[in-house]
Amino acid sequence: MKLSAEHKHSAAWFIIRDYATERLSELRARLEGDLPEKETVQTRASIRELKRLLDLENPEQEIETDEQ
């Protein structure tokens, strides 16, 4: 899946991007603390997913979906 030029400039994408960027910063700061292993793994997974979401803006990024 890629974002079209129209979607990249939509108000909804700006809101999503701003939220994801802010949340990514919060999660990265959380990793700097002393977390149990399970919470560390969960936080890293959340970071990975937010980064994938933000990468939709890059034209070379394509995410496979089950939709055909």
C-alpha positions as CSV (number, residue, x, y, z in Angstrom):
1,M,0.0,0.0,0.0
2,K,1.2,3.5,-0.9
3,L,-0.2,6.9,-0.1
4,S,-1.3,8.8,-3.2
5,A,-0.1,12.4,-3.5
6,E,-3.7,13.4,-2.6
7,H,-3.7,11.4,0.6
8,K,-0.2,12.7,1.6
9,H,-1.6,16.3,1.6
10,S,-4.9,15.5,3.3
11,A,-5.8,16.9,6.7
12,A,-6.4,13.4,8.0
13,W,-2.8,12.3,7.1
14,F,-1.3,15.4,8.8
15,I,-3.2,14.5,12.0
16,I,-2.2,10.9,11.8
17,R,1.4,11.8,11.1
18,D,1.6,14.3,13.9
19,Y,0.1,11.8,16.4
20,A,2.4,9.0,15.3
21,T,5.5,11.2,15.5
22,E,4.6,12.4,19.0
23,R,3.8,8.8,20.1
24,L,7.0,7.6,18.7
25,S,8.9,10.1,20.7
26,E,7.1,9.1,23.9
27,L,7.8,5.4,23.3
28,R,11.5,6.0,22.6
29,A,11.8,8.0,25.8
30,R,10.0,5.1,27.6
31,L,12.7,2.7,26.4
32,E,15.3,4.8,28.1
33,G,13.8,3.8,31.4
34,D,14.1,0.6,33.3
35,L,11.3,-1.6,31.9
36,P,10.6,-5.3,32.4
37,E,11.5,-7.4,29.4
38,K,7.9,-7.9,28.4
39,E,7.2,-4.2,28.3
40,T,10.4,-3.6,26.4
41,V,9.3,-6.0,23.7
42,Q,5.8,-4.5,23.5
43,T,7.3,-1.0,23.3
44,R,9.7,-2.0,20.5
45,A,6.8,-3.6,18.6
46,S,4.8,-0.4,18.9
47,I,7.7,1.7,17.7
48,R,8.2,-0.7,14.7
49,E,4.5,-0.4,13.7
50,L,4.5,3.4,14.0
51,K,7.6,3.6,11.9
52,R,5.9,1.5,9.2
53,L,2.9,3.8,9.3
54,L,5.1,6.9,8.9
55,D,7.0,5.2,6.1
56,L,3.8,5.1,4.0
57,E,4.6,8.7,3.1
58,N,7.8,7.5,1.3
59,P,7.1,6.6,-2.3
60,E,9.6,3.6,-2.2
61,Q,7.8,2.1,0.8
62,E,5.2,-0.5,-0.1
63,I,3.4,-2.6,2.4
64,E,1.9,-5.9,1.3
65,T,-1.8,-6.3,2.1
66,D,-4.2,-9.3,1.7
67,E,-6.4,-7.1,-0.5
68,Q,-6.1,-7.9,-4.2
